[in-house]
Amino acid sequence: MKTTDNSIQMPVLGFGTLIPDPTETFNAVRHALEAGFRHFDCAERYRNESELGEALQTGLAAGGISREEIFVTTKVWNTNHRPGRVEPAFRESLRRLRLDYLDLYLIHTPFAFLPGEDHDPRDPDGNPIYDNGVSLADTWEAMERLVDGGQCRAIGLADVTLDKLRAIYEFARIKPAVVQVEAHPYLPENELLEFCKEKGIIFLAFAPLGHGIRPGPLEDPSVLAIAARVGKTPAQVLLAWAIQRGTAVLTTAKTEARLRENFDIDPLPVDAFGEIDRIQTRQRFNNVVNTGVPGFIPSTK
């Protein structure tokens, strides 16, 4: 039985698959493989695990790439937090992804929703219907049993605040291997990052470009000036900063040119890194940490 070890080998630069269109998902994943990406992040909630699985199978065969060379993550959704629902959800994700094992399985958010097939249960006023009959600790214990079973290499949490992470870390038999949260120069999450470094947890930043929202980090005057100075794009500067501060990152792109751009990362000069560190703007672009409801996912209703 696995106990406390939470060390894993994960490529620092990952490809996020929050892409609503199935055909675009398939094509983007194929192009990401060709560009050099070997870390792929998806979720039950994105409703495109099947397309990711098909693209990986096709791309691995075409490129002569082995399963062991890639790192695949997916996430259990809020409606499956009850312990009896965790393993069936995991096995369904494996089936859709056409994989024999997962490298990493995350709790998508620390909020439990009404169990069922509706991913977005709402009351008549449009408010999310939460499930008060299960705790995050209950869900975590069910996740630990997946690791015990051998088809899940590591487990972690997403969209979690430091207080919730601390509570799970202290409770857990198998410690979280990864924490995935929004992070960029406008939301550096320094305290959470320091905790992760202290405990040997990988801090995985999503939206390192600020979800591409403008105005945002991509148009920050400091970032633009550094990009011009070092001969890189603002996106490359932001990804380099994220990696240099000790985080892994997820980036999403749909074109071959943008994928190759995002994979071509060089270290920043020390003064440029420090200049980005000193940016004072503070803004969160996705409020999922407070509600359990993810932004940027189109409604299926």
C-alpha positions in Angstrom: 0.0 0.0 0.0 1.4 3.4 -1.0 1.9 5.7 1.9 3.3 9.3 1.9 5.6 9.6 -1.1 4.3 12.3 -3.5 7.3 12.5 -5.9 6.6 12.3 -9.6 8.3 13.1 -12.9 6.3 15.6 -14.9 7.3 17.7 -17.9 7.4 21.3 -16.8 5.6 22.6 -19.9 2.2 21.1 -20.5 -0.6 21.4 -23.0 -4.0 22.3 -21.6 -7.1 20.9 -23.5 -9.9 23.3 -22.5 -10.9 23.5 -26.2 -14.7 23.4 -26.8 -14.7 22.1 -30.3 -14.0 18.3 -30.7 -12.2 18.7 -34.1 -10.1 21.5 -32.8 -9.2 19.4 -29.8 -8.0 16.5 -32.0 -6.0 18.7 -34.3 -4.4 20.8 -31.5 -3.3 17.7 -29.6 -1.7 16.2 -32.7 0.1 19.5 -33.4 1.2 19.7 -29.8 2.8 16.3 -30.0 4.6 17.3 -33.2 5.8 20.5 -31.5 7.3 18.5 -28.7 4.7 18.6 -25.9 4.7 15.5 -23.8 2.4 16.6 -21.0 -1.3 16.8 -21.6 -3.9 18.1 -19.2 -7.7 17.4 -19.6 -10.8 16.9 -17.4 -14.1 15.0 -17.4 -15.7 18.5 -17.3 -14.2 19.5 -20.6 -16.2 16.8 -22.4 -13.4 16.1 -24.9 -11.4 13.2 -23.3 -12.4 10.9 -26.2 -10.9 13.3 -28.7 -7.8 13.7 -26.7 -7.5 9.9 -26.4 -8.0 9.4 -30.2 -5.4 12.2 -31.0 -2.9 10.6 -28.6 -3.3 7.1 -30.0 -2.9 8.5 -33.6 -0.1 10.8 -32.8 1.9 8.4 -30.7 1.8 5.8 -33.5 2.7 8.3 -36.2 5.6 9.8 -34.2 7.0 6.5 -32.9 6.3 7.8 -29.3 5.7 5.4 -26.5 3.1 5.8 -23.8 5.8 6.1 -21.2 7.1 9.2 -22.9 3.9 11.2 -22.3 2.3 12.4 -19.1 -1.5 12.5 -19.0 -3.7 14.2 -16.4 -7.5 14.3 -16.0 -9.8 15.4 -13.2 -12.8 14.1 -11.3 -15.7 16.6 -11.6 -17.7 18.1 -8.7 -20.7 15.8 -9.3 -18.6 12.7 -8.6 -17.1 13.7 -5.2 -18.9 11.0 -3.3 -16.5 8.1 -2.6 -18.7 5.6 -4.4 -18.6 7.7 -7.6 -14.9 8.4 -7.7 -13.7 5.1 -9.1 -16.4 4.7 -11.7 -15.6 8.3 -12.9 -11.9 7.4 -13.0 -12.6 4.3 -15.1 -14.8 6.1 -17.5 -12.1 8.7 -18.0 -9.6 5.9 -18.7 -12.0 4.4 -21.2 -12.5 7.6 -23.0 -8.8 8.4 -23.1 -8.0 4.9 -24.3 -5.3 4.5 -21.6 -4.4 1.7 -19.2 -3.3 4.1 -16.5 -3.2 7.8 -15.6 -0.1 9.7 -14.6 -2.1 12.1 -12.5 -5.7 12.4 -11.3 -6.9 15.7 -9.8 -9.9 16.8 -7.8 -11.1 19.5 -10.3 -12.3 21.8 -7.5 -12.7 21.4 -3.8 -16.5 21.9 -4.1 -19.0 19.0 -4.3 -22.1 19.4 -6.4 -25.3 17.4 -6.4 -24.4 13.9 -7.6 -25.7 12.9 -11.0 -25.1 13.2 -14.7 -25.8 16.9 -14.9 -22.4 18.6 -14.6 -23.9 21.9 -13.7 -26.9 21.3 -11.3 -28.7 24.6 -10.6 -31.7 25.6 -8.4 -34.6 27.6 -9.9 -32.7 30.8 -9.2 -29.7 29.6 -11.2 -27.4 28.9 -8.2 -25.2 25.8 -8.1 -26.6 23.0 -6.0 -23.9 21.9 -3.6 -23.6 18.5 -1.9 -23.2 18.9 1.8 -23.2 15.1 2.4 -19.5 14.6 1.5 -16.3 16.2 2.6 -13.1 16.9 0.7 -11.4 14.4 3.0 -13.9 11.7 1.9 -13.1 12.3 -1.7 -9.4 12.3 -1.1 -9.5 8.9 0.6 -11.3 7.5 -2.5 -8.5 9.1 -4.6 -5.9 7.4 -2.5 -7.5 4.0 -3.2 -7.0 4.6 -6.9 -3.3 4.9 -6.3 -3.3 1.8 -4.2 -4.9 0.0 -7.2 -2.0 0.8 -9.4 -3.8 2.4 -12.4 -3.2 5.9 -11.1 0.3 7.0 -10.5 -0.3 10.2 -8.5 -3.2 12.4 -7.2 -3.6 16.1 -6.5 -6.0 19.0 -6.4 -6.9 21.9 -8.6 -8.5 25.3 -8.0 -7.7 25.0 -4.3 -6.8 27.7 -1.8 -3.9 27.4 0.7 -6.1 26.7 3.7 -7.9 23.8 2.0 -4.5 22.4 0.7 -3.0 22.5 4.2 -6.0 20.6 5.6 -5.7 17.9 3.0 -2.0 17.7 3.3 -2.1 17.2 7.0 -4.9 14.6 6.7 -3.6 12.7 3.7 -2.0 9.2 3.8 -0.9 9.8 0.2 0.2 13.5 0.0 -0.9 15.6 -3.0 1.7 15.4 -5.8 0.4 18.4 -7.7 -1.7 21.5 -7.1 -3.1 23.2 -10.2 -4.2 26.8 -9.9 -4.5 30.0 -11.8 -1.1 31.9 -11.6 0.6 34.6 -13.6 2.3 38.0 -12.7 -1.1 39.5 -11.8 -1.9 36.5 -9.5 1.5 35.1 -8.4 0.1 33.0 -5.5 3.5 33.4 -3.7 2.4 32.0 -0.3 0.9 28.9 -2.0 4.0 28.4 -4.1 6.3 28.6 -1.0 4.1 26.0 0.8 4.3 23.7 -2.3 8.1 24.0 -2.5 8.4 23.3 1.2 6.3 20.1 1.0 7.6 18.8 -2.3 4.3 19.5 -4.2 4.5 20.5 -7.9 2.8 23.9 -8.4 1.2 23.7 -11.8 0.0 27.1 -13.2 -2.9 27.3 -15.5 -3.7 30.6 -17.4 0.0 31.7 -17.2 -0.9 34.2 -19.9 -3.9 35.5 -18.0 -6.3 33.4 -20.2 -5.3 35.7 -23.0 -7.7 38.3 -21.7 -6.8 41.8 -22.8 -5.9 44.0 -21.1 -3.9 41.6 -19.0 -0.4 40.3 -18.5 0.2 39.9 -22.3 -0.2 43.7 -22.7 1.5 44.7 -19.4 4.1 47.5 -20.2 6.9 45.6 -18.4 6.2 42.4 -20.2 6.1 44.2 -23.6 9.3 46.0 -22.9 11.1 42.8 -21.8 9.9 41.0 -24.9 11.3 43.6 -27.2 14.6 43.7 -25.3 15.2 39.9 -25.3 13.7 39.2 -28.8 10.8 37.0 -27.6 7.1 37.3 -27.7 5.1 38.4 -24.6 3.8 34.9 -24.3 7.3 33.4 -24.3 8.4 35.9 -21.6 5.4 35.0 -19.3 6.0 31.3 -19.7 9.7 31.7 -19.0 9.0 33.7 -15.9 6.6 31.1 -14.6 9.1 28.3 -15.2 12.0 30.2 -13.6 10.1 30.8 -10.4 9.7 27.1 -10.0 6.3 26.3 -11.3 5.2 24.0 -14.1 2.8 25.6 -16.6 -0.1 24.7 -18.9 -0.6 26.6 -22.1 -3.3 26.1 -24.8 -3.0 27.0 -28.4 -4.9 25.9 -31.5 -2.4 26.7 -34.3 0.9 25.0 -35.2 2.7 28.3 -35.2 1.4 29.3 -31.7 2.2 25.8 -30.3 5.8 26.0 -31.5 6.1 29.6 -30.1 4.9 28.4 -26.7 7.3 25.5 -26.7 10.3 27.7 -27.6 11.2 29.0 -24.1 14.5 30.5 -23.0 15.5 31.7 -19.5 15.1 35.4 -18.8 17.9 37.6 -17.7 18.0 38.2 -13.9 17.0 41.8 -14.2 14.0 41.0 -16.5 12.8 38.2 -14.1 13.0 40.7 -11.2 11.1 43.3 -13.1 8.2 41.0 -13.7 8.3 39.9 -10.0 7.8 43.6 -9.1 4.6 44.0 -11.1 2.0 45.3 -8.7 -1.3 44.7 -10.6 -3.4 42.0 -8.9 -6.3 40.4 -10.8 -7.9 36.9 -10.8 -9.5 36.0 -14.2 -11.3 32.8 -13.1 -13.3 32.8 -9.9 -13.7 29.0 -9.7 -11.8 28.8 -6.3 -14.8 30.5 -4.7 -17.7 28.7 -6.4 -16.6 25.4 -7.9 -18.0 26.7 -11.2 -15.3 27.0 -13.9 -15.3 29.9 -16.2 -14.6 29.7 -19.9 -16.6 26.5 -20.4 -19.7 27.0 -22.6 -23.0 25.8 -21.2 -24.2 22.5 -22.7 -27.8 23.3 -21.9 
